[in-house]
């Protein structure tokens, strides 16, 4: 027995949720325990490699290097030598001198006094200090200052403590360290203060910053021996910030730094890079833990939303986009705002989550394939022992399902072929009432099935501008067509249905014509016949025989005219038109000649000027002639005596020509103007009895020739009919 789809979906949701929570827990643990610290540091160094800053030219190094040791003797030097070096540098008028040598042990009074005098004389020297474990305590530390005499005569002091990152590389510096509510500034910060530079960051400066080192050897430097010998140029030191410190490899003041900075730097060089970074506002801050965690959680939320809502291919695209986006955010935040956003935790979670969820989806697909194959075996009548070939289990299941669905697809194609063979429009819906299938006739009504699938029938009818009459089960389209709707259950268990739309437009039209015919026979034809019978019985009436027979003749002719018009309309409706090559000038000229006797009785003229060149068209000459007779006779009938009727024939280009008939009569009544071509509609009887069949015949002739007719009529100004027909 296969699991119910709802149960499978619930289990999938639970697994998705468990994996989502597990990845969030992994993300938080990775950030708190620094599991991916080395990777984040690698990205940090990679950005520094492509964004190496320039060193501020105000920073100068005076190096205690190997040539200095060779000339001035082995380390440590006498305090008098340090004093002489400070005096020599001070004579060049620098802004500040950071002397990165720890003087924590006394020498002799004369030497210490000489160095103290040099410090006091300069009043620009900043001495370093370090920290030592707090005495008689398990934890804590205390500052390890230079000799009190030297500290008292220095301009300031600053700590030079370092704490390398997890990989042993020194990137971070404490601009200030707080011990028992006492703040100890860094040597570089104290140096900028003595140099009267605005402290970097002001009151909001962070305690710990990350240095983006310049390239190796980028700081201007000079040997201490050269300074003591007096060979150093004065302009080299003017208005400079001087750092003095050991650079000789034998003195051991060397630390590991990122590869792009040369891997190894001396302490004094590191102080120079730090000070330059503060001067150029190029220090890096680490984003707060809350900000970093929020960014990474957002990435995981987007990832898992794509797992649930998108296809595997789209989810893979989102996964790759998230990885690229996290790298981009990490680099852009450093480049644009000097803000370090470690994203290694999110990248680790993504790298783990995607294959886990992919495996979960693969397992679900495998179960689904097995379930579907079991059901399709029965539909395809395939023996249960029959299997399929494939590299692995999933490939075998896919091959088997492909074979089974091929048989089912054949059945579906047969159903589709049966539906397509129906002349009626047919639609098939699923259990939710949404349209899933339709035939070609349905597509001609509502458009391609691909655009209407998923619609329910009422929505489809509304989009097509159709109205549904539930009482009569009729669908009326805006173009005048009418369809009868029938439905049947296709699968009662599922709730699917099949709808059939049979067009009954002609039946409705035939029904309407039958009603009109009955009205015509009961009223228009009956009326003159009654008059004839009445006149025939009035043998002893006051009418003279000639008058009575004249009236009988009028009514008989009226009956004959009605019958002829009705027969011609019926013939045209049933048989259509018979086209043949016809010269139009002759047709219109003959119509004008036939109208002459009628026009003469009212002292009227029927004017027509033929075109200079013959005009030929493929049309039914008899139908066109009768159409013209109806238009001309109406024009003469309703025009005043002594007026004229004008006809014209005009070529309309390569496709159409135009025939017009205009009179000077009273114009159509408002009722007739709204529907001039309706059979048995509103009629003007001011010029005698009228049934309206003449104009109805005109409209049918125009429609059968695929043309158009326009009526231009103003009350009291006459009427003009403009007929536009194709050449054939």
DRENKEVO-792521 format. One record per residue (C-alpha): residue number from 1; x, y, z. Coordinates in steps of 0.02 Angstrom, whole numbers. Each point is the difference from the previous one (the first is absolute). Last residue first. Example, Ala and Ser with C-alpha at 12.3 -4.5 7.8 and 13.67 -1.06 7.14 Angstrom:
<recs>
 num      u      v      w
   2    684    -53    357
   1    -69   -172     33
</recs>
This chain:
<recs>
 num      u      v      w
 728   -704   1967  -2803
 727     17    185    -35
 726    -47     30    182
 725   -159     96     43
 724    -34    167     86
 723   -182     58      2
 722    -38    180     49
 721   -186     38     29
 720    -44    186      9
 719   -157     73     77
 718    -79    172    -13
 717     17    165     93
 716   -165     10     97
 715     59   -116    138
 714    180    -46    -29
 713     51   -164    -81
 712    167    -79    -42
 711    -18   -189     -9
 710    156   -108    -18
 709     11   -167    -88
 708    143   -125      8
 707     61   -141   -111
 706     24   -186     13
 705   -104    -31   -159
 704   -126    -98    101
 703     -4    140    127
 702    -39    132   -132
 701   -138   -106    -77
 700    -73    -35    173
 699     -1    184     44
 698    -92     47   -160
 697   -130   -137     31
 696    -35     71    173
 695    -15    171    -83
 694   -139    -64   -113
 693    -85   -105    133
 692    -46    151    104
 691   -187    -39    -10
 690    -61    166    -73
 689   -173     73    -38
 688     -1    174    -76
 687    107    156     -2
 686    -26     40    185
 685     12   -184     43
 684    174     12     82
 683     41   -168     75
 682     65    -67    167
 681     55   -180    -24
 680    -75   -134   -112
 679    173    -52    -54
 678    140    102     80
 677    107    100   -122
 676    -21    179     64
 675     21    -39    186
 674     41    164     91
 673    -52    106   -150
 672   -170    -86     -8
 671    -48     57    174
 670     72    174    -25
 669    -98     19   -164
 668    103     -6   -157
 667     27    157   -103
 666   -132    120    -66
 665     49    -27   -182
 664    140     77   -102
 663     71   -165    -61
 662    169    -90     -5
 661     55   -168    -70
 660    183    -48     17
 659    106   -137    -76
 658    181    -24     60
 657    143   -107    -64
 656    121   -110     94
 655    169    -90    -12
 654    123     95   -110
 653    -63    173     42
 652   -174     64     39
 651    -69     16   -177
 650   -153    113      2
 649   -176    -31    -64
 648   -130    135     30
 647   -190     17      7
 646   -101    157     27
 645   -189      9     27
 644    -88    161    -49
 643   -137    117     60
 642   -155     55    -98
 641   -120    -90    114
 640     62    -32    176
 639    109   -151     39
 638    -69   -152     95
 637    -48   -110   -147
 636    142     56   -112
 635    132    -46    131
 634    -90   -162     44
 633     -9    -47   -185
 632    185     40    -21
 631     57   -105    149
 630   -112   -147    -46
 629     49      5   -184
 628    184     10     49
 627    -14   -158    105
 626    -94    -83   -144
 625    145     41   -116
 624    129    -61    125
 623    -93   -164     23
 622    -15    -26   -189
 621    183     46    -31
 620     65   -124    130
 619    181     56     17
 618    174     -9    -74
 617     49    179    -40
 616     34    106   -154
 615      9    189    -16
 614     -1     75   -175
 613     95    165    -19
 612    -73    175     -7
 611   -120    -34    141
 610   -187     10    -28
 609    -99    155     53
 608   -163    -45     84
 607   -150    110     32
 606   -176    -61     40
 605   -116    145    -35
 604   -170     39     76
 603   -169     54    -71
 602    -87   -112    125
 601    -71   -119   -132
 600    162     19    -96
 599    101    -76    143
 598    -98   -163     -8
 597     17    -11   -189
 596    189     40      7
 595     48   -124    136
 594     36   -138   -126
 593    119    116    -93
 592     99     39    158
 591     15   -185     39
 590     63    -28   -177
 589    132    134     24
 588     54    -79    165
 587     26   -171    -78
 586     84     74   -155
 585    124     99    103
 584     40   -155    105
 583     71   -115   -135
 582    -24   -176     68
 581    111   -154     16
 580   -104   -133     86
 579    -49    -39    177
 578   -150   -105     47
 577    -70     59    166
 576    -74    -97    145
 575   -120   -143    -27
 574    -99     -8    163
 573      8    179     61
 572     -3     77   -174
 571   -150   -106    -48
 570    -90     45    162
 569     33    185    -26
 568    -59    -12   -181
 567   -158    -93     52
 566    -43    130    133
 565     26    143   -120
 564   -107    -86   -134
 563   -139    -39    123
 562     -4    176     68
 561     -2     72   -176
 560   -141   -119    -54
 559   -103     46    152
 558     26    185    -38
 557    -46    -31   -181
 556   -161    -83     58
 555    -36    145    118
 554     27    127   -138
 553   -104   -104   -123
 552   -145    -10    123
 551      9    189     16
 550     -9     21   -188
 549   -144   -125     -7
 548    -98    105    126
 547     40    162    -89
 546    -54    -71   -168
 545   -159    -73     75
 544    -50    167     76
 543      0      3    187
 542   -166     35     87
 541    -24   -178     51
 540   -112   -126    -85
 539    140   -116    -58
 538     97     20    164
 537     38   -185     17
 536    156      8   -110
 535     67    148     98
 534     -8    -99    163
 533     83   -152    -76
 532    140    108    -71
 531     24     90    167
 530     10   -165     94
 529    133    -58   -123
 528     95    163     24
 527      6    -26    190
 526     35   -186      4
 525    169     13    -84
 524     67    131    120
 523    -85    -67    157
 522    -15   -187     24
 521    119    -47   -140
 520    132    124     55
 519    -19    -42    185
 518     15   -184    -42
 517    152     39   -104
 516     75    101    141
 515    -22   -144    121
 514     74   -121   -125
 513    145    120    -27
 512     36      3    186
 511     -2   -190      9
 510    116     -8   -149
 509    117    122     87
 508     -2   -103    159
 507     34   -157   -101
 506    137     89    -94
 505     82     55    162
 504    -16   -170     81
 503    185    -35     24
 502     32   -151    109
 501    109     27    152
 500     47   -165     84
 499     69     -6    177
 498     96   -147     74
 497     14    -20    188
 496    126    -47    134
 495    -60    -37    177
 494    140   -121     42
 493   -111   -145     54
 492   -136     48   -124
 491    123    -11   -148
 490    -64     78   -162
 489   -162     71     67
 488   -107     74   -139
 487    -38    174    -64
 486   -106     83   -134
 485      2    182    -53
 484    -97     67   -149
 483     94    132    -96
 482    -55    168    -73
 481     96    113   -119
 480    -38    186     -2
 479    179     66      2
 478     -8     32    188
 477    -23   -183     37
 476   -161    -73     71
 475     15   -161    100
 474   -162    -98     22
 473    -50   -123    135
 472   -179     67    -16
 471    -26     43    184
 470    186     23     31
 469     19    136   -132
 468    188     26    -12
 467     69    162    -71
 466    163      8    -98
 465    134    136      4
 464    140   -127    -31
 463     79     37    171
 462   -171    -24     81
 461    -25   -167    -86
 460    170    -61     56
 459    -30     57    180
 458   -168    -92      2
 457     86   -157    -71
 456    143     -3    126
 455    168     56    -64
 454    155   -108     29
 453     30    -28   -185
 452    -54    154    -97
 451    164     59    -77
 450     71   -173    -40
 449   -168    -50    -73
 448     22    124   -141
 447   -143    126    -18
 446   -178      2     65
 445   -113    -34   -148
 444    121    -69   -131
 443     87    -94    141
 442   -164    -86     46
 441    -22    -60   -179
 440    179    -66      2
 439    -33   -107    152
 438     19     33    185
 437     97    -64    150
 436     42     49    179
 435   -134    125     50
 434    -10     27    187
 433   -155    -66     90
 432    100    -58    151
 431    -22   -184    -45
 430     70     30   -174
 429    -88     79   -148
 428    -23    -55   -182
 427    -62    119   -135
 426    -88    -38   -164
 425    -48    114   -145
 424   -114    -95   -118
 423     64    -73   -165
 422     68   -149     98
 421    156    -75    -76
 420    108     98    120
 419    -82    -86    149
 418     30   -172    -74
 417    180     48    -40
 416     24     62    179
 415    -68   -162     69
 414    116    -99   -113
 413    143    110     54
 412    -43    -37    181
 411      2   -186    -37
 410    169     15    -85
 409     62    102    146
 408    -48   -144    114
 407    107   -118   -103
 406    146    121     -4
 405    -25     30    186
 404     45   -182     33
 403    159      3   -102
 402     56    164     77
 401    -43    -66    173
 400    111   -151    -31
 399    144    106    -63
 398    -16    120    146
 397     -5   -143    124
 396    155    -79    -77
 395     91    167      4
 394    -50     20    183
 393     63   -174     44
 392    167     21    -86
 391     75    -10   -174
 390   -162    -48    -86
 389   -102   -141    -75
 388   -185    -24     29
 387   -103   -131     89
 386   -142   -120    -41
 385    -49   -105    151
 384   -158    101     27
 383    -67    -46   -172
 382    -55    156    -98
 381   -186     30    -23
 380     33    185    -38
 379   -127     63    127
 378     51   -132    128
 377    186     35    -23
 376    -39    186     11
 375    -45    -12    184
 374    158    -93     52
 373    106    113   -110
 372    -74    153     84
 371     47    -63    174
 370    177    -51    -51
 369     27    165    -88
 368    -65     94    151
 367    114    -96    117
 366    150     39   -110
 365    -52    182    -17
 364    -11     13    189
 363    174    -76     20
 362     68    120   -131
 361    -81    145     89
 360     83    -51    163
 359    168    -22    -87
 358    -20    174    -75
 357    -46     65    171
 356    158    -71     73
 355    104     56   -151
 354    -66    180     20
 353     10     10    189
 352    186    -38     23
 351     69    127   -124
 350   -133    125     54
 349     41    -20    185
 348    187     20    -32
 347    -31    156   -106
 346   -109     72    138
 345    134    -31    130
 344    137     70   -111
 343    -88    167    -20
 342    113    112    106
 341    -55    180    -30
 340    150    116     12
 339    -44    183    -21
 338    122    116    -90
 337   -150     91    -76
 336     14    -22   -189
 335    141   -126    -22
 334    -32   -104    156
 333   -190     -1    -21
 332     26    -39   -184
 331    108   -153     36
 330   -113    -86    126
 329   -158     50    -93
 328     70    -69   -163
 327     52   -165     82
 326   -173    -14     77
 325    -81     39   -167
 324    102   -130    -93
 323    -53   -132    126
 322   -180     62     -6
 321     -1      1   -191
 320     67   -179     -3
 319   -139    -55    118
 318   -131     98    -97
 317     55    -83   -163
 316     -5   -170     85
 315   -176     38     63
 314    -52     47   -178
 313     64   -166    -65
 312    -81    -97    143
 311   -167     89    -28
 310    -49    139    117
 309   -114     22    152
 308     72   -112    134
 307    186      0    -37
 306    -10    183    -52
 305    -72     44    170
 304    141   -101     77
 303    133    104    -86
 302    -88    165     34
 301    -10    -42    186
 300    184    -54      1
 299     54    166    -79
 298   -105     98    125
 297     82    -99    143
 296    170     53    -67
 295    -44    184     -3
 294    -80     -7    174
 293    153    -90     72
 292    120    131    -67
 291   -106    143     65
 290    -22    -80    172
 289    186    -40     14
 288     45    179    -34
 287     95     37   -158
 286    189     -4     13
 285     82    167    -31
 284    134     29   -131
 283    123    144      4
 282     26    105   -156
 281    -36    174     63
 280    159     63    -84
 279     79     60    164
 278    -63   -153     96
 277     68   -118   -133
 276    167     92      3
 275      9    -22    189
 274    -34   -188    -14
 273    127    -22   -139
 272    132     93    100
 271    -35   -100    158
 270     16   -160   -104
 269    168     60    -64
 268     57     30    180
 267    -51   -177     48
 266     95    -80   -141
 265    -93    -76   -145
 264     -8   -179    -68
 263   -124    -72   -127
 262     45    132   -133
 261   -154    111     10
 260    -97   -105   -129
 259     39   -155    103
 258    -89     63    154
 257    107     41    155
 256    111   -107    114
 255    104     97    124
 254    181     58     21
 253     88     85    146
 252    133   -135      7
 251    155    111     17
 250     99   -109   -121
 249   -114     38   -145
 248     47    184      9
 247   -154    111    -10
 246      8     78    174
 245    -97    159     28
 244    -19    187    -27
 243   -165     65    -71
 242      0    178    -64
 241   -153    104    -40
 240     60    128   -126
 239    -12    190     -5
 238    180      9    -60
 237     86   -168      9
 236     58    -32   -179
 235     22    187    -25
 234    151     -7    115
 233     95   -124   -107
 232     81   -143     99
 231    191      1     -7
 230     20     59    179
 229     92   -158     55
 228   -133    -31    132
 227   -137      4   -133
 226     96   -116   -117
 225     32   -123    142
 224   -186      0     42
 223    -33    -62   -177
 222   -134     87   -103
 221   -178    -45    -45
 220   -148     51   -108
 219   -141   -124     28
 218    -44   -105   -155
 217    127   -136     40
 216   -133   -137     -6
 215   -165     61    -70
 214   -122     91    111
 213    -88    -89    140
 212   -189      2     23
 211     -1     11    187
 210   -145    -68    102
 209    -70    100    145
 208    -35    -29    185
 207    -62    130    126
 206   -120     76   -125
 205      8    187    -35
 204   -161     91     49
 203     85    141     97
 202    103     49   -150
 201     21   -133   -135
 200    185     36    -25
 199     64    129    123
 198     22    169    -86
 197    186     21    -30
 196     95    108    121
 195    160   -100    -26
 194     -9    -40    186
 193   -176    -71    -25
 192     55    -95   -154
 191    139    -82    103
 190   -121    -47    140
 189   -110    -90   -126
 188    151    -88    -75
 187     63    -55    172
 186   -171    -70     45
 185   -102     85    134
 184    -15    -70    178
 183   -169     34     81
 182    -20    -24    189
 181   -169    -69     58
 180     85   -154     76
 179     91    -36   -161
 178    -68     72   -163
 177    107    -21   -156
 176     -3    129   -138
 175     42     -4   -184
 174     10   -187     18
 173     75    -66   -161
 172    -57   -137   -116
 171     90    -77   -148
 170    140   -102     78
 169      5   -174    -76
 168      6   -152    114
 167   -141    -91    -91
 166   -121     31    145
 165     36    186     -5
 164    153     81     81
 163    -13    102    161
 162    123    143      4
 161     46    120    140
 160     91    159    -47
 159    -68    114    136
 158     13    187     -7
 157    102    134     87
 156     -1    189     -7
 155    114    152    -19
 154    143    -87     91
 153     84     77    154
 152   -105    -89    132
 151      9   -163    -95
 150    190      6     -2
 149     17     32    185
 148   -135   -129     41
 147     92   -131    -97
 146   -109    -67   -141
 145   -174    -66     44
 144    -59   -181     20
 143   -188     23     11
 142    -94   -121    113
 141    -86   -164    -38
 140   -143   -106     61
 139    -26   -179     52
 138     75   -116    131
 137     56    142    112
 136    154     33    109
 135     74    119   -128
 134   -106     45   -153
 133     78    -76   -154
 132    102    124   -103
 131    -49    129   -130
 130    102     99   -125
 129     65    177    -14
 128     56    109   -142
 127     77    173      8
 126    -64    153    -92
 125    129    135    -37
 124    -54    174    -46
 123     57     99    154
 122    170     10    -85
 121    100     73    145
 120    -91   -108    128
 119     36   -159    -96
 118    181     47    -28
 117     19     42    184
 116    -76   -166     50
 115    123    -91   -114
 114    146     89     81
 113    -71    -33    174
 112    -16   -185    -37
 111    181     -6    -59
 110     67     98    150
 109   -105    -97    124
 108     49   -170    -63
 107   -107   -123    -98
 106   -175    -24     70
 105   -116   -134    -74
 104   -167     38    -84
 103     66     99   -147
 102   -102    -84   -138
 101     49     63   -173
 100   -130     62   -126
  99     49    185      6
  98   -151     88    -77
  97     66    172    -48
  96   -125    137    -40
  95    -21    151   -113
  94    175     -6    -71
  93    117    148     23
  92    165    -62    -76
  91     88     36    165
  90   -115   -124     83
  89     75   -140   -103
  88    177     43     59
  87    -57     22    180
  86    -90   -168     -1
  85    152    -88    -75
  84    115     80    129
  83   -114    -54    142
  82     -8   -178    -68
  81    192     -3     -7
  80      9     71    176
  79   -112   -143     60
  78    135   -122    -53
  77    -52   -121   -133
  76    -73   -172     30
  75     50    -65   -125
  74    172    -14    -77
  73    101    148    -60
  72    -30    165    -84
  71     68    -35   -174
  70    -46   -185    -22
  69   -162     19     99
  68    -52    145   -112
  67     44    -99   -158
  66   -106   -146     67
  65   -154    107     30
  64    -63    118    134
  63   -117     78   -127
  62    -62    179      2
  61   -171    -19    -81
  60    -96    146    -75
  59   -190     31    -11
  58    -48    168    -78
  57     -5    -81   -173
  56   -163    -90     48
  55     18   -179    -61
  54   -104    -48   -153
  53   -133   -131     27
  52     -5   -180    -62
  51   -173    -37    -71
  50     28   -159   -101
  49    108    -87    131
  48   -101     77    140
  47   -158    -83    -68
  46     88   -169      3
  45     58     33    178
  44   -179     21     60
  43    -57   -152   -100
  42    136   -104     84
  41    -51     70    169
  40   -178    -59    -33
  39     67   -173    -43
  38    107     -4    158
  37   -147     51    108
  36   -112   -139    -67
  35    -23    -95    162
  34     10    161    102
  33    -98    -72    147
  32   -137    132      5
  31    -13     21   -188
  30      5   -186    -43
  29   -124    -37    140
  28   -124    129    -65
  27     12    -65   -179
  26    -12   -182     53
  25   -156     40    102
  24    -76     89   -150
  23     45   -149   -109
  22    -82   -120    122
  21   -158    107      7
  20    -14     -5   -190
  19     35   -187     -6
  18   -137    -33    127
  17   -121    113    -93
  16     32    -85   -168
  15    -20   -170     83
  14   -166     53     77
  13    -61     73   -165
  12     46   -161    -90
  11    -93   -103    131
  10   -155    109    -21
   9     11    -16   -190
   8     14   -189      9
   7   -148     -8    119
   6   -104    109   -116
   5     48   -111   -148
   4    -62   -156     93
   3    135   -130     22
   2     -7   -147   -124
   1    -71   -168     52
</recs>
